[in-house]
Amino acid sequence: MARVSQAHLDARRRQILDAAAVCFARNGFHATSMQDVLKEADLSAGAVYRYFSGKEELIGAIVAEVLGQVHEGFEEAVRSSPPPPPDLLVASVLGRVLATKETVTVDGRPAFPRLVVQVWTETLRNEELAAVLREGYGAVRETWTRIVGAYQDAGAMRSDVPPEHVARTMMAAAMGFIAQQALFGPTPAEVLGDGLRALMSVRDEAGTR
């Protein structure tokens, strides 16, 4: 029997994950059956179950993949000295993640923002998925905390605010931007970067930021 190449295995796994993402974004996690995923992927049950045991494993894999991409994007910034400004950094990383998902659509619109909102909803009743999300967001928050420390060490950011507070705020901005896309439609990540840049330019009465 001929060996199946790793490239083929990776492509098949991608096919299944994208199909599941479309189904979850369209109908929600609970209203989606594995039969729906099989139909969307145009694969047999055996082909899909070779990779994933069920819906829980599928959604866990999707979440872990996305958070891994976000984390790696910000980890690249940590290796710069100093890191790029927050507005450029967030827009760049978020733009790259959105670009990798733009071909996965529901009703002609990117499925990713809708999927993210579905995942957030599911974590309220699914402790295993909530744990995956906490771990992923925790890693991103820790990286952002180090980025803020680098800004402060370089004198590029005021030092009287705890780095973790800034990290949580930057994450909230990115999460809110994704939620807006789910509600109101696609918007370039540069819009978020522009908004952050404008907010960063505000000065207090003493003329400091």
N, C-alpha and C positions, 0 to 999 in steps of 0.2 A: 504494500500500500504506500502511495507517495506521501511524503511528509508535507503537512500544510505549513506554509511559511509564516513567520511571525507577522509580516506585513498583512497577510490575509486575516490572521486572527485579530489583529488590531483593528482592521477595517470592519470586520464583522461586529466586534464589540462596539465600535463607534456607531455603526448602523443601529444597533439595538438601543444604545443609550439615547441617541437622537430621536428614535421613534417613541421611546418612553417619555422623553421630555415633551414632545408634542402632545401626547395623550394626557399627561398630567397637567400641562398648561391649559389644554382645551377643556377638560372635564373635571379637573381636580383629582386628588389622589384616591379618594374613596370611591368615586364614581367610575374609575378606570379599572378594568379587569386585565388580567394577563392576556386574555384573548384579544382585547383591544390592541395591546402592544404587539402581539404576533401579527395581527392584520396590518397595522401601520408599518411594521418592519418588513412585511411580506416574507416572513420566515416561518419555518415549522416550529412546533413546540420543542422538539429535540434540539434544534439549533440554538434556540434562546436559552433553554434551561442548562445547556452546556456552560453558559457563562454566568447566569444569574438564577438564584433559587426562587425569586419572586419579586413582588413590587417593592417590599421593604429594602431588599438588597439593591434594586435598581435605583431607587431614589437616594439611598445612602451613597452609592457610587457617583451619582450626578453631583450631589452636594460636595462630596470630598474632592472631586475633580475641579469644580469651580473655585472652591476655597483654596485649593492647592495652587491654581493659576494666579489668584490674587496675591497669595502669600509670596510666591516666587517673584512676582513683579515688584513687590515692595522690598523684598530681600535684596534685589539688584540695587536698589537705591541705597541701602545701608552700606554697600561696598564702595559708594562714592563719598568723597570728602571735600566739601559737605554734600549732602544729598540735593537733588533738584528741589526747587521751591515747591511747597505743597500744592499750589494750583496746577503746575505742570505735571507733577508726579501723579496726583489722583486722576487727572484727565487722561494721562498716558496709560496707566495701568487699567483703568476702567474701560477706556476705549479699546484696548487690545482684547480684553475679555469679551466685550460686546461684539467685537469684530469676528471672533472665533465662533460665535453663536448665531450670527445674523442670517445664515442660510437655513436655520431651523425655524420655521414659521408656522403660525396658526392664523388662518383667514387673511393671509398676506402680510401679517405683522410679526415681528420677531417674537418667538415664544419665550425667550429667556426671562424678560422682566415678569411676565405673568407666572412663569414657573417659580421664580424666587418668592413671589407673594404666596403662592400655594404652599411652598416649603415652610415659610414662616408660620402659616396657619396650622400646618400639620404638626409642627414641633410643640404646639400647645397641648396636644393629646398623645404624642408619640415620644416617649422618654428616650428611646434608643436614637431616634433621629435628632432629638434635642441635644443629646450628648455629642453626636457628630458635629452639630453646628457650634456648640460651645467650644469644642476643641479647636475647630477651624478658625472661628472668630477670635479665640484666645491667642492663637498663633499670630494672626494678623495684628491684633492689638499690641502684642509684645513687640513685634517688629516696628510698628508705628511709634511705640514708646521710645525705642532706640533711635529712630529717625529724628524725633523731636529733641532727644538728648544731643544729637549731632548738630541740629540747628542751634541749640542753646550754647553749646561749646564753641561754635563758630561765631557767636554773637549775632546770628541772623534772626533770632527769636527771643523775646523777653523771657527771662529765667525765673520769674516769680509765679509761674503757673506750672503745676505738676505735669510732667510729660504725659502721664496716662490720661489726664483730663483732655489734653489736646488730641491724643490718639482716639479717644472715644468720640470726640466731636467730628473728626475727619471721617471716621467710619460711619457716623450718623448721616453726614452729608452725602456720602456715596450710597448708603442704603436708601435714603430719602429720594435721591435722584432716580434710582432703579424703580422705586415705588411709583414715582411720577410717570415713568415710561409705561408701566403696566396700566396706569389709569388713563393717561392722556396720549400715549403714542410715542414713537421713537423720537429721540432728540440726541444730537451729537454730544459726545462727552466733553467737547470743547466748551459747551455752554456752562457746564459745571465749573470747568477751569476758569472761565471768564468771571463767573460770579464769585468764586473764591478769591481771585486776584483783586477784584473790586473791594471785597470785604477786608482783605489784608491791607488795603491802602488807607483805611479809615484811621484818623488820628484823634487822640483825645485833646482836651483843652490845653494840655501842657505841650502839645505838639509831638507827642510820642505815640507809637502804635500800641 
